[in-house]
C-alpha cells in the first residue's frame, strides 16, 4: 500500500506551465456577495476569482448553505461542491496528455494583484468537510494549494494539501530544482517533501476539519501547518526559490483520474464542503486562541501525527524517485 502511494505521489510532482495569458474569470456581483457571506474571510473577501479551467457551473454543482452539522456537533456555514466525473472542463485538464479523463477542477484563487509578494508573512485558514464515503483510489484530490509565480506566470505548484490514493498528504518544495525547456517554455522540477498524515492521530474526514497555515514567503522563510489546533508540520528554509509571489487557491481539483479508470476503477461523485477560508496578516484575524497555537512552535523543523515523511526528486518525463526520511515518534524533525 505504501509503495503504491509513493508511486502515485511521484506522478503529482510535475511542473506547471505558463501556457495561457488569461488565468481567471471574475465573480459576478451576486457571487461576490455569496462568497463573502458564506465562505471567505479577512483579506480574501471580495478579492478572489475563478480559475479559467473550472468545469462549467451546471445547476447543482455548487450550493451555499447556512448550516451543516457534523457528528461532533460542530456547525458551519459555507459552500458545497458536488463534483461528478461527467463534469468536463478545460482540455488542458481533461485531456492533458492527449487522452480524456485526466483532471477536473472547480477552484477559487487570487488574481495576480492580490498574490503575496516575496518577503511577506501570512496566515491562511481552510475549513473543509469530506464525507467518509469519499475515496480516491489511484488518483488525487487536491483540497487547496499554492502556486509559485515568477513574474506573472505560474511555474510550479507550491505547498498543497491532498487526499491521494485515499491517504492525506501535505507536500511542499525544497529550494532545489532543475529547469527543462518544454514547448518553448521553462518547466521547473522541484525536489519536494511529502508528509503522509496519520488519520488516526486526528480524523481528517467525516467531520469539519480546520487547517491553519503560517508561511513566511522568503529565502529565510518557514511553513507551519496546524490541523484542528494541533501542529502537524513545521519547516524552516527557503520558501521561494527565486519566485516573486505566491498564489493561494482552494476548491476541489481531481487529477490522475485516468490512472484509476485505466485500472478499471470507477470515479465516483464527490461532495466537498468548505467554510472559513481566508488569508490574513495575523492569526487572530482567522482563529480564536492563537497563543495556544504559536506555543507549539520551536525554532526548528518538526513533524507530528504522520505515518511517513519522504523526499522526492522528479525527473523530466519520468516518475519521481522517492525515499523515506526515517520519520518516527522519536525523530520528529526529519527534514
C-alpha positions in Angstrom: 0.0 0.0 0.0 2.8 2.4 0.9 4.7 1.6 -2.3 1.5 2.3 -4.3 1.1 5.7 -2.5 4.7 6.8 -3.3 4.3 5.8 -6.9 1.2 7.9 -7.2 2.8 10.8 -5.4 5.6 10.7 -7.9 3.1 11.5 -10.6 1.9 14.6 -8.7 5.3 16.3 -8.6 5.0 17.6 -12.2 5.8 21.2 -13.3 3.3 23.8 -14.1 3.4 25.6 -17.5 2.5 29.2 -18.2 0.6 28.1 -21.3 -2.1 30.8 -21.2 -2.2 34.5 -20.9 -5.6 34.6 -19.2 -5.7 32.9 -15.8 -9.1 33.7 -14.3 -12.7 35.0 -14.7 -14.1 37.5 -12.3 -17.0 36.8 -10.0 -20.3 38.3 -10.7 -21.9 40.7 -8.2 -24.1 38.1 -6.5 -21.3 35.5 -6.5 -19.1 38.0 -4.7 -21.8 38.6 -2.1 -22.4 34.9 -1.6 -18.7 34.0 -1.2 -18.2 36.9 1.2 -21.2 35.9 3.3 -20.7 32.1 3.4 -17.1 31.3 2.8 -14.4 33.9 2.5 -12.7 35.7 5.5 -10.3 38.6 6.2 -8.1 39.6 3.2 -9.7 37.0 0.9 -13.2 38.7 1.0 -14.1 40.2 -2.4 -10.6 39.5 -3.6 -10.9 36.1 -5.2 -11.7 35.0 -8.7 -12.4 31.7 -10.6 -9.7 29.7 -12.2 -10.2 29.8 -16.0 -10.0 26.0 -16.2 -13.0 25.3 -14.0 -15.7 22.8 -15.2 -18.9 24.6 -16.3 -21.1 25.7 -13.3 -24.1 23.5 -14.0 -27.2 23.5 -11.7 -26.4 21.7 -8.5 -22.6 21.8 -8.9 -22.2 24.4 -6.1 -24.6 25.3 -3.3 -24.2 27.7 -0.4 -25.5 26.6 2.9 -26.3 28.2 6.3 -25.8 25.2 8.5 -24.1 21.8 8.2 -23.5 20.0 11.5 -21.1 17.1 11.9 -21.4 14.1 14.3 -19.4 16.1 16.9 -22.0 18.9 16.9 -19.8 21.4 15.0 -21.9 23.7 12.8 -20.6 25.7 9.9 -21.9 27.7 7.0 -20.2 27.6 3.7 -20.1 26.2 0.1 -20.7 22.6 -1.1 -19.3 21.2 -4.3 -21.0 18.2 -5.9 -18.3 17.1 -8.4 -19.2 14.4 -10.9 -16.9 12.6 -13.3 -19.1 13.8 -16.1 -18.1 17.4 -15.4 -15.6 18.1 -18.2 -13.6 21.3 -18.0 -10.7 22.8 -19.9 -8.9 20.5 -22.4 -5.6 21.2 -20.7 -7.0 19.4 -17.6 -9.4 16.8 -19.1 -7.1 15.8 -21.9 -3.8 17.0 -20.7 -1.8 14.1 -22.1 -3.9 13.5 -25.2 -6.3 11.1 -23.5 -9.7 12.3 -21.9 -10.4 11.9 -18.3 -7.2 13.1 -16.6 -8.3 16.0 -14.4 -11.2 18.3 -13.4 -11.5 21.2 -11.0 -13.6 24.0 -9.6 -11.1 26.3 -7.9 -11.2 29.8 -6.5 -7.9 31.7 -6.4 -6.2 35.1 -6.0 -5.7 37.3 -9.1 -2.2 38.4 -9.7 -2.6 41.8 -7.9 -3.7 40.1 -4.7 -1.0 37.4 -4.6 1.5 37.6 -1.8 4.9 39.1 -2.7 8.2 37.6 -1.6 9.3 38.6 1.9 5.8 38.7 3.3 4.4 36.6 6.2 0.8 35.4 6.0 -1.7 33.2 7.8 -4.2 31.1 6.0 -7.3 29.1 7.1 -9.2 26.5 5.3 -12.2 24.6 6.8 -13.4 21.5 4.9 -15.8 18.6 5.4 -15.1 15.5 3.3 -17.7 12.7 3.9 -16.4 9.3 5.0 -17.6 7.6 1.8 -15.4 9.8 -0.4 -12.3 7.8 -1.5 -9.6 8.4 -4.1 -8.2 5.1 -5.3 -5.3 5.5 -7.7 -6.0 9.3 -8.1 -5.7 12.5 -6.3 -8.0 15.2 -4.8 -6.3 18.5 -4.0 -8.2 20.4 -1.4 -6.1 23.6 -1.5 -2.7 24.6 -2.8 -0.3 27.5 -3.5 1.3 28.3 -6.8 4.7 29.9 -7.2 4.8 32.8 -9.6 7.9 34.0 -11.5 6.7 37.3 -12.8 3.0 36.7 -13.7 3.4 33.1 -14.8 2.8 30.0 -12.6 5.9 27.9 -12.9 5.4 25.2 -10.3 3.0 24.2 -7.6 3.9 25.2 -4.0 2.6 23.7 -0.8 -0.5 21.6 -1.3 -3.0 19.6 0.8 -4.2 16.4 -0.9 -6.3 13.3 -0.4 -4.2 11.0 -2.6 -5.0 7.3 -3.0 -7.3 7.6 0.0 -4.5 9.0 2.2 -4.0 12.6 3.3 -0.7 14.2 2.4 1.0 17.6 2.8 3.5 18.4 0.1 5.9 21.3 -0.2 9.0 22.2 -2.2 12.7 22.2 -1.2 14.8 25.1 -2.6 16.4 22.7 -5.2 15.1 22.4 -8.7 16.1 21.9 -12.3 14.7 23.8 -15.3 13.6 22.0 -18.5 12.6 23.8 -21.7 9.4 22.2 -23.0 7.4 23.6 -25.9 9.2 26.9 -25.7 8.5 27.4 -22.0 10.6 26.8 -18.9 9.3 24.0 -16.6 10.5 23.8 -13.0 11.1 20.4 -11.4 11.4 20.8 -7.6 12.6 18.3 -5.1 9.8 18.0 -2.6 9.0 16.8 0.9 5.9 14.7 1.4 4.2 14.3 4.9 1.9 11.3 4.9 -0.6 12.3 7.7 -2.0 9.8 10.2 -5.8 9.8 10.1 -5.9 8.1 13.5 -3.9 10.9 15.1 -6.7 13.3 14.3 -9.6 12.4 12.0 -9.3 14.1 8.6 -12.7 13.3 7.1 -16.3 12.6 8.2 -16.2 15.9 10.2 -15.4 19.5 9.9 -11.6 19.9 9.8 -9.9 23.2 10.3 -6.5 23.9 8.9 -4.2 26.8 9.7 -1.1 27.6 7.7 1.5 30.2 8.6 4.1 31.0 5.9 7.0 33.4 5.6 7.5 33.5 1.8 11.2 34.3 1.8 14.6 32.7 1.5 14.8 32.7 5.3 11.3 31.5 5.5 9.1 29.0 7.2 5.9 26.9 6.7 3.8 25.7 9.6 0.6 23.5 9.4 -1.9 23.0 12.2 -4.9 20.7 11.9 -7.7 21.3 14.4 -5.3 23.2 16.6 -2.5 20.6 16.6 0.8 21.3 15.0 1.4 18.7 12.3 4.3 20.1 10.2 6.8 22.9 10.8 9.6 23.6 8.3 12.3 26.3 8.3 14.0 27.1 5.0 13.8 28.8 1.6 10.1 29.0 0.7 10.6 30.9 -2.6 13.5 29.5 -4.6 13.6 32.6 -6.8 9.8 33.1 -7.1 8.4 36.6 -6.9 5.0 35.9 -5.4 2.7 33.2 -4.2 -0.9 32.5 -5.3 -3.5 30.8 -2.9 -6.1 28.5 -4.3 -8.9 26.4 -2.8 -11.6 24.1 -4.2 -11.7 20.5 -5.4 -9.1 19.6 -8.1 -9.2 15.9 -9.0 -6.3 14.7 -11.2 -4.7 11.5 -12.5 -8.2 10.0 -12.7 -7.1 8.2 -15.9 -4.8 6.1 -13.8 -7.9 4.9 -11.9 -10.0 4.3 -15.0 -7.2 2.5 -16.8 -7.2 0.1 -13.9 -10.9 -0.5 -14.3 -12.0 1.7 -11.3 -15.0 4.0 -11.3 -14.6 7.7 -10.4 -17.5 8.3 -8.0 -19.2 11.6 -7.4 -17.7 13.5 -4.5 -19.1 16.1 -2.1 -16.6 18.6 -0.7 -17.7 21.4 1.6 -15.6 24.4 2.6 -16.0 27.1 5.3 -13.9 29.9 6.8 -11.4 30.2 4.0 -9.1 33.2 4.2 -5.8 34.9 4.3 -4.6 37.4 6.9 -1.6 39.2 8.4 -2.2 37.8 11.9 -3.5 34.5 13.4 -6.1 36.4 15.4 -7.9 37.5 12.3 -8.7 33.9 11.5 -8.5 31.9 14.7 -9.6 32.1 18.3 -6.8 31.0 20.8 -3.7 31.9 18.8 -1.4 31.9 21.9 -2.1 28.1 22.2 -1.3 27.7 18.5 2.0 29.6 18.5 3.3 28.0 21.7 3.6 24.7 19.8 6.3 26.1 17.6 10.0 25.7 18.2 12.9 27.3 16.4 13.4 24.1 14.4 11.6 21.8 11.9 9.3 19.2 13.4 6.5 16.8 12.3 3.7 15.2 14.5 1.0 12.8 13.7 2.4 11.4 10.5 2.8 7.9 9.1 5.8 8.7 6.9 7.9 11.6 5.6 9.5 11.3 2.2 11.9 13.2 0.0 11.0 13.1 -3.7 13.2 14.1 -6.7 11.3 14.5 -10.0 12.8 14.0 -13.5 11.6 15.3 -16.8 9.1 12.8 -18.4 9.9 10.1 -15.8 8.4 9.1 -12.4 10.0 10.8 -9.4 12.3 8.9 -7.1 11.2 9.0 -3.5 12.8 7.8 -0.3 11.7 7.8 3.3 13.5 10.1 5.8 13.2 7.8 8.8 10.3 9.7 10.5 9.1 8.2 13.7 7.8 9.5 17.0 11.3 9.6 18.4 12.5 11.5 15.4 10.1 14.4 15.0 12.5 16.5 12.9 13.0 14.5 9.7 13.7 17.3 7.2 
